[in-house]
Amino acid sequence: MLNKNLDQISLKEIDLHLHKRWLNPSELEAEYGFSKSTQSKMRMQSSRSNIPFSKIGKYIRYDRVAIDAWLEEHQVQGA
């Protein structure tokens, strides 16, 4: 029964359990390479490409799942 349950768990779910889901700006910079300055500009843009984030009081947090999905949506195909 345990093996069946493990087979049903996706790699993304395993990754989420190994990593923290909500990232602060410093953590996003370290893991994804977006500088804090770039993050700020991307939050202020009024276009479809602004980065997904949540604001809890005065704190900015990024959902790893939303960031991964956003990156996949904004892939650029090479020629």
Backbone as CSV, one residue per row, in Angstrom:
resi,resn,N_x,N_y,N_z,CA_x,CA_y,CA_z,C_x,C_y,C_z
1,MET,0.830,-1.199,0.000,0.000,0.000,0.000,0.875,1.263,0.000
2,LEU,1.962,1.251,0.777,2.848,2.403,0.843,3.459,2.698,-0.518
3,ASN,3.905,1.662,-1.239,4.501,1.868,-2.560,3.511,2.487,-3.530
4,LYS,2.272,2.074,-3.461,1.245,2.642,-4.343,1.069,4.126,-4.054
5,ASN,1.052,4.500,-2.790,0.908,5.903,-2.424,2.106,6.722,-2.890
6,LEU,3.305,6.186,-2.770,4.502,6.895,-3.206,4.504,7.088,-4.711
7,ASP,3.998,6.108,-5.466,3.942,6.213,-6.918,2.992,7.315,-7.366
8,GLN,1.997,7.615,-6.575,0.994,8.620,-6.935,1.451,10.040,-6.631
9,ILE,2.523,10.198,-5.875,3.015,11.520,-5.519,3.862,12.052,-6.676
10,SER,3.530,13.233,-7.144,4.278,13.819,-8.260,5.602,14.400,-7.766
11,LEU,6.517,14.586,-8.700,7.812,15.179,-8.351,7.635,16.581,-7.807
12,LYS,6.647,17.317,-8.330,6.408,18.675,-7.851,5.985,18.663,-6.383
13,GLU,5.144,17.693,-6.016,4.709,17.588,-4.622,5.883,17.251,-3.709
14,ILE,6.761,16.375,-4.175,7.941,16.023,-3.383,8.822,17.250,-3.200
15,ASP,9.016,18.003,-4.291,9.837,19.209,-4.237,9.259,20.215,-3.238
16,LEU,7.935,20.362,-3.220,7.311,21.306,-2.290,7.536,20.904,-0.844
17,HIS,7.566,19.614,-0.581,7.778,19.159,0.784,9.235,19.324,1.213
18,LEU,10.137,19.345,0.253,11.552,19.511,0.576,11.946,20.979,0.700
19,HIS,11.183,21.853,0.077,11.490,23.278,0.085,10.348,24.060,0.731
20,LYS,10.682,25.183,1.250,9.710,26.098,1.813,8.826,26.652,0.689
21,ARG,7.512,26.713,0.888,6.622,27.165,-0.181,6.634,28.675,-0.348
22,TRP,6.586,29.441,0.741,6.507,30.895,0.667,7.885,31.497,0.853
23,LEU,8.290,32.327,-0.102,9.627,32.916,-0.087,9.552,34.417,0.140
24,ASN,10.506,34.952,0.895,10.611,36.402,1.019,11.493,36.903,-0.139
25,PRO,11.593,38.209,-0.355,12.381,38.718,-1.484,13.836,38.243,-1.506
26,SER,14.470,38.135,-0.367,15.864,37.663,-0.322,15.968,36.213,-0.767
27,GLU,15.019,35.395,-0.339,15.020,33.984,-0.723,14.732,33.820,-2.217
28,LEU,13.822,34.624,-2.742,13.525,34.576,-4.177,14.768,34.955,-4.972
29,GLU,15.472,35.962,-4.507,16.703,36.391,-5.178,17.733,35.258,-5.175
30,ALA,17.901,34.605,-4.045,18.900,33.541,-3.932,18.547,32.323,-4.786
31,GLU,17.274,31.957,-4.836,16.878,30.740,-5.536,16.592,30.935,-7.021
32,TYR,16.052,32.093,-7.391,15.632,32.305,-8.778,16.464,33.356,-9.514
33,GLY,17.235,34.142,-8.784,18.118,35.107,-9.412,17.519,36.456,-9.753
34,PHE,16.292,36.729,-9.323,15.694,38.053,-9.535,16.165,38.973,-8.420
35,SER,16.890,40.044,-8.762,17.349,40.966,-7.724,16.144,41.632,-7.054
36,LYS,16.347,42.147,-5.866,15.248,42.821,-5.153,14.750,44.022,-5.941
37,SER,15.657,44.711,-6.615,15.269,45.852,-7.443,14.374,45.403,-8.605
38,THR,14.754,44.312,-9.254,13.952,43.777,-10.357,12.597,43.302,-9.849
39,GLN,12.581,42.656,-8.699,11.318,42.201,-8.113,10.381,43.383,-7.901
40,SER,10.917,44.454,-7.350,10.110,45.646,-7.089,9.514,46.197,-8.378
41,LYS,10.335,46.286,-9.418,9.847,46.789,-10.712,8.793,45.861,-11.295
42,MET,9.006,44.562,-11.161,8.055,43.595,-11.712,6.730,43.603,-10.951
43,ARG,6.762,43.929,-9.677,5.506,44.032,-8.912,4.719,45.263,-9.317
44,MET,5.412,46.332,-9.736,4.743,47.591,-10.071,4.230,47.638,-11.501
45,GLN,4.743,46.787,-12.376,4.323,46.817,-13.776,2.834,46.528,-13.882
46,SER,2.182,47.278,-14.745,0.742,47.061,-14.941,0.517,46.320,-16.255
47,SER,1.178,45.181,-16.369,1.013,44.371,-17.569,0.774,42.921,-17.161
48,ARG,0.553,42.103,-18.159,0.294,40.691,-17.910,1.531,39.992,-17.341
49,SER,2.695,40.586,-17.506,3.931,39.912,-17.099,4.396,40.252,-15.690
50,ASN,3.567,40.923,-14.896,4.059,41.219,-13.548,4.074,39.946,-12.694
51,ILE,5.072,39.887,-11.841,5.345,38.691,-11.049,4.265,38.502,-9.975
52,PRO,3.780,37.267,-9.774,2.751,37.035,-8.750,3.351,37.129,-7.336
53,PHE,2.649,37.829,-6.464,3.124,37.965,-5.081,1.934,38.198,-4.168
54,SER,2.176,38.037,-2.889,1.171,38.326,-1.873,1.774,39.316,-0.895
55,LYS,0.933,40.150,-0.346,1.388,41.099,0.659,0.633,40.795,1.948
56,ILE,1.396,40.486,2.983,0.826,40.170,4.287,1.290,41.267,5.221
57,GLY,0.384,42.208,5.497,0.781,43.392,6.247,1.779,44.161,5.407
58,LYS,2.963,44.386,5.950,3.990,45.104,5.193,4.979,44.152,4.511
59,TYR,4.752,42.856,4.635,5.687,41.863,4.117,5.271,41.318,2.759
60,ILE,6.225,41.237,1.837,6.025,40.659,0.514,6.415,39.188,0.585
61,ARG,5.555,38.326,0.046,5.852,36.892,-0.011,5.531,36.380,-1.412
62,TYR,6.342,35.438,-1.864,6.165,34.818,-3.173,5.854,33.339,-2.983
63,ASP,4.801,32.875,-3.616,4.410,31.469,-3.573,5.234,30.726,-4.627
64,ARG,6.035,29.782,-4.199,6.897,29.032,-5.101,6.099,28.395,-6.245
65,VAL,4.918,27.874,-5.950,4.081,27.232,-6.980,3.668,28.267,-8.028
66,ALA,3.240,29.438,-7.582,2.812,30.498,-8.505,3.994,31.011,-9.327
67,ILE,5.164,31.125,-8.719,6.359,31.590,-9.437,6.746,30.575,-10.515
68,ASP,6.745,29.285,-10.163,7.076,28.250,-11.148,6.094,28.267,-12.320
69,ALA,4.797,28.401,-12.018,3.785,28.460,-13.081,3.975,29.707,-13.938
70,TRP,4.263,30.832,-13.300,4.480,32.093,-14.017,5.674,31.981,-14.958
71,LEU,6.760,31.359,-14.481,7.943,31.174,-15.320,7.633,30.297,-16.522
72,GLU,6.848,29.241,-16.322,6.467,28.369,-17.428,5.605,29.112,-18.452
73,GLU,4.697,29.965,-17.977,3.832,30.739,-18.870,4.618,31.741,-19.699
74,HIS,5.726,32.230,-19.185,6.477,33.293,-19.839,7.777,32.807,-20.478
75,GLN,7.801,31.530,-20.837,8.969,30.998,-21.545,9.091,31.643,-22.919
76,VAL,10.306,31.844,-23.335,10.573,32.366,-24.667,11.204,31.234,-25.469
77,GLN,10.599,30.933,-26.593,11.119,29.868,-27.454,12.214,30.409,-28.343
78,GLY,13.317,29.697,-28.398,14.425,30.098,-29.263,14.142,29.793,-30.719
79,ALA,14.853,30.455,-31.586,14.641,30.257,-33.025,15.313,29.012,-33.519
